[in-house]
């Protein structure tokens, strides 16, 4: 006997719909590859994610097709998180730190149809483009004014051109919650990287669980800066969590040195950040050298490698930043 309560598939698209409806004016702040700071809202993100879904449809993308990304943490990457998965395709986030042979291998193994990339990774795209047998076009995540001249890639498109020509009139399809949503390949394992395929259901359940008070303890009162890459295990789920709880999101882009991170943390009054120990070494080195305190950050998640006792004490005892040690393998 089935229950009589409402039935609803657990779908990633429901997160951005919720954020638009209940936290539409909440900011998403990104330091762009172009060098400036970009600001918009969850409502803007939802509109552009729907445009992206229409753009992918016009490009011939079908449900379960794989769409690659080689990108930093930023608002355009977030639009792919929702636009690609929401329309039923699978976002394949590629680790740009892999050797070019491995990048070509996993693009072919995943049978990526398109690859979106930040301009930082143009040399890597040029090195692998001819070897990516299933890729129909590469899409530079920038506007027309910043498009590279004579890039040497025949099938090169501009992100803003692709998205701006499409309407935001789009209804998210009702997918099976067990359908695949994102694909991430391992790094540092023996042999070639192995693909890990996430479902809408697994990602949604992780989002609910990770936001709980005894986990990451996230709410609409938070300002979250994920340093952990969006190309690595979905940035530990923080782009999804922020949408669900309505937290302001701050993306650091390619500038991950101590000073750049500190300036962004302070300017946007970040309360929660997450990253690996090597990143925090640079940040702590900067604040120790300058004598500047953290005025807003109260919690940090450290994972990917072991946090040393010295780093833990420095955060907690010297700067009053609580540490959640979430050790895992990269």
Number of C-alpha atoms within 10 A of each C-alpha: 3 4 6 6 6 5 7 9 13 20 25 26 26 19 24 28 20 18 24 21 13 16 21 19 16 20 20 24 21 22 22 21 19 15 10 9 14 15 13 14 20 28 22 18 24 25 20 22 27 28 23 30 30 25 23 21 15 12 14 10 20 15 17 17 20 28 26 29 27 26 27 28 25 25 24 23 21 19 22 24 26 28 30 32 28 29 28 28 23 29 29 32 27 25 21 19 11 14 11 14 12 19 24 21 17 22 26 16 15 20 18 23 22 23 26 26 25 25 21 17 15 15 11 18 26 13 14 17 20 12 16 22 15 14 20 14 19 22 22 27 25 21 13 13 7 12 16 14 6 7 12 10 14 11 11 17 18 19 22 16 15 20 19 13 12 18 15 18 11 15 12 17 11 15 18 14 18 14 20 24 29 25 23 23 21 18 18 10 11 8 8 14 18 14 15 12 16 19 21 24 19 18 21 21 12 15 23 14 15 18 20 12 10 9 10 17 13 23 19 15 11 20 25 30 30 25 24 25 22 26 23 18 18 19 17 21 20 24 24 26 24 26 26 24 21 27 24 25 27 28 27 25 23 19 17 15 15 17 17 15 22 20 11 20 23 15 11 16 18 23 22 23 20 24 21 21 19 12 17 22 13 17 19 19 13 18 16 12 9 10 8 12 14 17 14 16 22 18 21 23 21 24 20 16 16 14 19 10 8 9 15 18 15 15 19 16 11 10 17 16 20 17 18 16 15 15 14 11 11 13
